[in-house]
Amino acid sequence: MFAKKRIAILTLVLLACAAMLFGACAPTDPPDDSILKELVDTSSEVELLPESDYLAENEYMTINTVLSVTPTNVAVFGQLTEKAISEGIDSVRLSGGVDLVSQEQCVDGYFIIAIDLPGASRTTFAATAIKGEEEIGEPLTFSAPYDATAEGRLDGNSVSVGKNSGLYFTKYLDNYLSKSLYTASQVDTIKKTVSSTYRAYVERAKGNKVGMVYVFVPDVTTMAPEIFADKDVAEKDPDLLTRYEQIVTAISGTMANVVDMKTVLQEQLDNGVSIYDLYRRTDSHPTEYAALLMYQEVMKHIANADPDVSIRELDEYKAEKVTALGGDYVKYRDLDPELITEEITLYKPTFSYHSAVKAIKVYNDDKNGDYSLFTTINSGDQYTGGAERVVVDTDRTELPNVMIYRDECGIAASVMIADSCDVTLLGKNGDFAISLTDAGQYRDKDEGKSMMDYIVVFVSESNIANAFVAD
């Protein structure tokens, strides 16, 4: 009991000191970090604090987690209280550290803010609730540790924190800043490889009309660079091609058809569609709406050569808003997906998918809010992650046969394409080695065809190096 009283007294003293300190400063003035450091003691009183689901709290917010991104950079995750939301709190300002002040908008009642540590020791920060430009309530102080062992993920899926709680794969920044370009000779090699593959495909078709379609899907940050920190955008050289632009230009110079989703998605943005109607906020996958756009663009190429093909329109789907658990950005950043949720829109067909297509399930545990993209292909819902090759036969021989190669950006669109075709071969997720042997094996034999009618390849910007390898 005595220890609890000492804890309560210490907490009141800390809040009182913080109130005096910040009351003496203008809203934009940084706090005296040396004074802040003295507020947090490493004595036993602090260590006696009971365990909880948060590091610090006041009437307006909780600080749930402080994660080391690098040894000297931390990501702070917190939530607004119901009182804060009801009073119109719209942002949180962090003070302390190298950046001194970092203010970010709150999203769906939470905030994730990255801030630098001033040195190789524990640092004290203060978080202040902001309404417009007005500071509301007392600052909430908490400490952030220096972690000399912190480093990026070895699997290449490190996640960075951008503006206004935005999350993105760290590799997106290198793509945006053109740090992963191909040389001119590599681009030429890639172009020749695609051309030779297409020529061999046409030759083996023996006069039957065939087509090859490449679908390129940009990173979310390519479409909305405001997700990056301002300093990252300022470093961009507007005259330098990105690897995405190199490849789109190169493949457009072959006989293959190219769908540049950057152009399609930009048109949507220009018409007032939100970036988060096209990409998920907490997950790297495109939304179902974007998948529908990808499907339609592919089917336009197929329908141009085949009058029996019809293209599903948006009004054939019913929009349904649901709350989804935090996606892969959240999980790779080691945050809690049950606390960082987002509202997404599902597009459920008003028609019935063909029975062969119904066997392909695209979502995991939707009853519990997990809308992570992958493919299951059996009644037991065994997780396959798109790792298996799947043959979908709708037994509608008047429709074309299609072979699809894709990464995860093309999973949902692939299912839509399969429902509009006869036989569809869904390649192993992430396998871009086009097999003309497979294209011959799954041809329409009844019509005397030597090859499948179409080969479709979905490639996301961050996966271009895996899809187009040039020595």
Sequence and secondary structure as in RCSB ss.txt:
>XXXX:A:sequence
MFAKKRIAILTLVLLACAAMLFGACAPTDPPDDSILKELVDTSSEVELLPESDYLAENEYMTINTVLSVTPTNVA
VFGQLTEKAISEGIDSVRLSGGVDLVSQEQCVDGYFIIAIDLPGASRTTFAATAIKGEEEIGEPLTFSAPYDATA
EGRLDGNSVSVGKNSGLYFTKYLDNYLSKSLYTASQVDTIKKTVSSTYRAYVERAKGNKVGMVYVFVPDVTTMAP
EIFADKDVAEKDPDLLTRYEQIVTAISGTMANVVDMKTVLQEQLDNGVSIYDLYRRTDSHPTEYAALLMYQEVMK
HIANADPDVSIRELDEYKAEKVTALGGDYVKYRDLDPELITEEITLYKPTFSYHSAVKAIKVYNDDKNGDYSLFT
TINSGDQYTGGAERVVVDTDRTELPNVMIYRDECGIAASVMIADSCDVTLLGKNGDFAISLTDAGQYRDKDEGKS
MMDYIVVFVSESNIANAFVAD
>XXXX:A:secstr
 HHHHHHHHHHHHHHHHHHHHHHTS TTS   HHHHHHHS  SHHHHTS   S SEE SSEEEEEEEEEETTEEE
EEEEE HHHHHTT  EEEEE STTSEEEEE BTTEEEEEEE SSSS EEEEEEEEETTEEEEEEEEEEE   TT 
   TTS  EEE GGG EEETHHHHHHTT S   HHHHHHHHHHHHHHHHHHHHHHTTS  EEEEEEE  HHHH G
GGS HHHHHT  TTS  HHHHHHHHHHTSSSEEEEHHHHHHHHHHTT  GGGTB SSSSSB HHHHHHHHHHHHH
HHHHH TT     GGGEEEEEEEE   HHHHHTT  TTTS EEEEEEEESS   HHHHT EEES GGGT   EEE
E STT    TT S EEEE   TTS  EEEE  GGGHHHHHHHHHTSSEEEE  TT     HHHHHHTS GGGT S
S SEEEEEEEGGGHHHHS   
